[in-house]
Amino acid sequence: MVQASILIVFFAGIVSFFSPCILPIVPGFLGYLAGTISPKEKAQRRVVFFNSLFYVLGFTLVFSLIGILFNTVLSGSSYIVQTWLARIGGILIIIFGLHLTGLVEIPYLKRSYTVDVKKKFKITYLNSFLFGVVFAVGWTPCVGVVLGSILTLAITQPGMSFILLFIYSLGLGIPFLIVGLFLDRSQGIIKKIGPKMKYYNWVIGGFLIILGILVFTQNLNLLANFSVLNKLFIGN
């Protein structure tokens, strides 16, 4: 169950990055943070990468602190309480999945939580870090649904909440760093990927529904029983 949970949250972090409402704006956003949209010199690429790094550190810090909070507050709860947390959490994740597929519409989840920055600010790593902290809540509704599911999963496993949210941050952060490192090339690649993302919500929504059912029934360990997953990620 431990390995399965870690694999799930890492995958969810990558999924959050590749969501159709985030992926297209990433190069422009990172370029904005670094003060250059198309870095051509080595020094410029270094600036973009380190601004990306501090941005990732910002949201990683927030997610890790949330994990520590869950661990502190809930890890000492009884088995009965944790069982009910799993049941309630499973239902919430299923609802998130249904919303993402469009089968259930939840107006609250359609709200956008982006920060609209119209004025250019001084380029510093601190600014990038602070942007990461601010955006940790979720850039847009589609990321909010996936992030909400991972937060719910962390609540159902309070003893692992810190590591789960840290691993989620890695899954989300690594693609940011790769784009930051190859910003001048990533824009063209992202444009090619764009048309193929139209079924994203259905696929990820279905994944969340399955995840919610497994959390509700406390059978998350079933995901670790697939031989392919064992060979690739667990080593059995």
MARKE-533385 format. One line per 5 residues: number of its first residue (from 1); their letters; for each residue x, y, z of C-alpha. Coordinates in nm, 2 decimals, always signed. Layout:
BEGIN
NUM) A) X,Y,Z  ...;
This chain:
BEGIN
1) MVQAS) +0.00,+0.00,+0.00  +0.29,+0.23,+0.08  +0.45,+0.19,-0.26  +0.12,+0.22,-0.44  +0.04,+0.54,-0.27;
6) ILIVF) +0.38,+0.69,-0.35  +0.34,+0.59,-0.72  -0.01,+0.74,-0.73  +0.09,+1.08,-0.59  +0.40,+1.10,-0.81;
11) FAGIV) +0.18,+1.03,-1.12  -0.08,+1.28,-1.00  +0.20,+1.55,-0.97  +0.29,+1.49,-1.34  -0.07,+1.48,-1.44;
16) SFFSP) -0.12,+1.82,-1.27  +0.15,+1.97,-1.48  +0.02,+1.82,-1.81  -0.33,+1.93,-1.76  -0.47,+2.13,-2.06;
21) CILPI) -0.53,+2.44,-1.85  -0.17,+2.46,-1.72  +0.06,+2.31,-1.98  +0.01,+2.58,-2.26  +0.09,+2.87,-2.03;
26) VPGFL) +0.40,+2.72,-1.85  +0.67,+2.84,-2.09  +0.53,+3.20,-2.09  +0.49,+3.20,-1.72  +0.84,+3.08,-1.64;
31) GYLAG) +0.98,+3.32,-1.90  +0.79,+3.60,-1.73  +0.94,+3.51,-1.39  +1.29,+3.50,-1.54  +1.24,+3.82,-1.75;
36) TISPK) +1.30,+3.65,-2.09  +1.06,+3.45,-2.30  +1.32,+3.30,-2.54  +1.66,+3.26,-2.37  +1.94,+3.22,-2.62;
41) EKAQR) +2.25,+3.27,-2.41  +2.37,+3.03,-2.15  +2.34,+3.29,-1.88  +1.98,+3.35,-1.96  +1.90,+2.98,-1.96;
46) RVVFF) +2.06,+2.96,-1.61  +1.84,+3.24,-1.48  +1.53,+3.07,-1.62  +1.62,+2.74,-1.46  +1.70,+2.88,-1.12;
51) NSLFY) +1.38,+3.09,-1.12  +1.19,+2.76,-1.20  +1.38,+2.59,-0.92  +1.28,+2.85,-0.66  +0.92,+2.84,-0.79;
56) VLGFT) +0.91,+2.47,-0.74  +1.07,+2.51,-0.39  +0.79,+2.75,-0.30  +0.50,+2.51,-0.37  +0.70,+2.22,-0.23;
61) LVFSL) +0.74,+2.40,+0.10  +0.36,+2.46,+0.13  +0.27,+2.10,+0.04  +0.53,+1.96,+0.28  +0.40,+2.18,+0.57;
66) IGILF) +0.04,+2.07,+0.49  +0.17,+1.71,+0.51  +0.33,+1.78,+0.85  +0.01,+1.93,+0.97  -0.20,+1.63,+0.87;
71) NTVLS) +0.06,+1.40,+1.03  +0.06,+1.60,+1.36  -0.32,+1.63,+1.39  -0.44,+1.30,+1.26  -0.17,+1.04,+1.30;
76) GSSYI) -0.27,+0.96,+1.66  -0.64,+0.90,+1.57  -0.80,+0.56,+1.63  -0.85,+0.29,+1.38  -1.22,+0.37,+1.36;
81) VQTWL) -1.15,+0.73,+1.29  -0.90,+0.65,+1.02  -1.15,+0.40,+0.87  -1.42,+0.67,+0.84  -1.16,+0.91,+0.70;
86) ARIGG) -1.09,+0.66,+0.43  -1.46,+0.62,+0.35  -1.53,+0.99,+0.35  -1.21,+1.06,+0.15  -1.30,+0.79,-0.10;
91) ILIII) -1.64,+0.95,-0.16  -1.48,+1.29,-0.21  -1.22,+1.16,-0.46  -1.50,+0.98,-0.65  -1.69,+1.31,-0.67;
96) FGLHL) -1.38,+1.49,-0.79  -1.35,+1.23,-1.06  -1.71,+1.26,-1.17  -1.67,+1.64,-1.18  -1.36,+1.61,-1.40;
101) TGLVE) -1.54,+1.38,-1.65  -1.84,+1.62,-1.66  -2.09,+1.37,-1.53  -2.14,+1.58,-1.22  -2.11,+1.96,-1.22;
106) IPYLK) -1.98,+2.13,-0.91  -1.98,+2.51,-0.96  -1.74,+2.57,-0.68  -1.47,+2.36,-0.85  -1.50,+2.57,-1.16;
111) RSYTV) -1.37,+2.88,-0.99  -1.02,+2.99,-1.09  -0.76,+3.06,-0.83  -0.50,+3.22,-1.05  -0.32,+3.54,-0.96;
116) DVKKK) -0.33,+3.80,-1.25  +0.00,+3.99,-1.25  -0.03,+4.28,-1.48  +0.27,+4.48,-1.36  +0.63,+4.38,-1.42;
121) FKITY) +0.83,+4.33,-1.10  +1.19,+4.31,-1.02  +1.34,+3.97,-1.12  +1.46,+3.79,-0.81  +1.46,+3.43,-0.69;
126) LNSFL) +1.26,+3.54,-0.39  +0.98,+3.65,-0.62  +0.98,+3.32,-0.79  +0.97,+3.14,-0.46  +0.68,+3.36,-0.34;
131) FGVVF) +0.49,+3.28,-0.66  +0.53,+2.91,-0.59  +0.39,+2.96,-0.24  +0.09,+3.16,-0.37  +0.01,+2.91,-0.65;
136) AVGWT) +0.04,+2.61,-0.42  -0.34,+2.62,-0.36  -0.40,+2.54,-0.73  -0.36,+2.74,-1.04  -0.70,+2.64,-1.20;
141) PCVGV) -1.00,+2.42,-1.13  -0.86,+2.12,-1.32  -0.54,+2.12,-1.11  -0.75,+2.19,-0.80  -0.95,+1.87,-0.85;
146) VLGSI) -0.63,+1.65,-0.88  -0.47,+1.84,-0.59  -0.78,+1.81,-0.38  -0.78,+1.43,-0.44  -0.42,+1.40,-0.33;
151) LTLAI) -0.49,+1.61,-0.02  -0.78,+1.39,+0.06  -0.56,+1.08,+0.01  -0.30,+1.23,+0.25  -0.57,+1.28,+0.51;
156) TQPGM) -0.68,+0.91,+0.49  -0.31,+0.81,+0.55  -0.19,+1.07,+0.80  +0.12,+0.88,+0.90  +0.24,+0.92,+0.54;
161) SFILL) +0.09,+1.26,+0.46  +0.43,+1.44,+0.46  +0.60,+1.20,+0.22  +0.29,+1.18,+0.00  +0.27,+1.55,-0.05;
166) FIYSL) +0.64,+1.58,-0.09  +0.64,+1.31,-0.36  +0.35,+1.49,-0.53  +0.56,+1.81,-0.53  +0.84,+1.62,-0.70;
171) GLGIP) +0.60,+1.49,-0.97  +0.48,+1.84,-1.03  +0.81,+2.00,-1.00  +1.03,+1.79,-1.22  +0.85,+1.88,-1.54;
176) FLIVG) +0.87,+2.25,-1.44  +1.25,+2.22,-1.41  +1.28,+2.04,-1.74  +1.08,+2.31,-1.92  +1.28,+2.58,-1.74;
181) LFLDR) +1.60,+2.41,-1.86  +1.48,+2.39,-2.22  +1.24,+2.68,-2.23  +1.34,+2.78,-2.59  +1.25,+2.44,-2.72;
186) SQGII) +0.95,+2.36,-2.50  +0.71,+2.60,-2.65  +0.71,+2.42,-2.99  +0.68,+2.08,-2.82  +0.39,+2.19,-2.60;
191) KKIGP) +0.20,+2.32,-2.91  +0.23,+1.98,-3.07  +0.11,+1.80,-2.75  -0.19,+2.04,-2.72  -0.44,+1.88,-2.97;
196) KMKYY) -0.38,+1.54,-2.81  -0.49,+1.65,-2.47  -0.86,+1.68,-2.55  -0.95,+1.36,-2.37  -0.74,+1.45,-2.06;
201) NWVIG) -1.04,+1.52,-1.83  -1.21,+1.19,-1.91  -0.90,+0.98,-1.86  -0.79,+1.15,-1.53  -1.15,+1.16,-1.41;
206) GFLII) -1.18,+0.79,-1.46  -0.85,+0.74,-1.28  -0.98,+0.94,-0.98  -1.30,+0.74,-0.97  -1.11,+0.42,-0.95;
211) LGILV) -0.87,+0.57,-0.69  -1.17,+0.68,-0.48  -1.33,+0.34,-0.48  -1.00,+0.18,-0.37  -0.96,+0.44,-0.09;
216) FTQNL) -1.32,+0.39,+0.02  -1.28,+0.01,+0.04  -0.92,+0.04,+0.18  -0.79,-0.17,-0.11  -0.53,+0.07,-0.24;
221) NLLAN) -0.27,-0.20,-0.22  -0.44,-0.37,-0.52  -0.26,-0.13,-0.75  +0.07,-0.27,-0.63  -0.02,-0.62,-0.74;
226) FSVLN) +0.01,-0.55,-1.11  +0.33,-0.72,-1.23  +0.43,-0.43,-1.46  +0.41,-0.18,-1.17  +0.60,-0.42,-0.95;
231) KLFIG) +0.88,-0.46,-1.20  +0.91,-0.10,-1.30  +0.85,+0.09,-0.98  +0.86,-0.15,-0.68  +1.13,-0.40,-0.79;
236) N) +0.95,-0.72,-0.70;
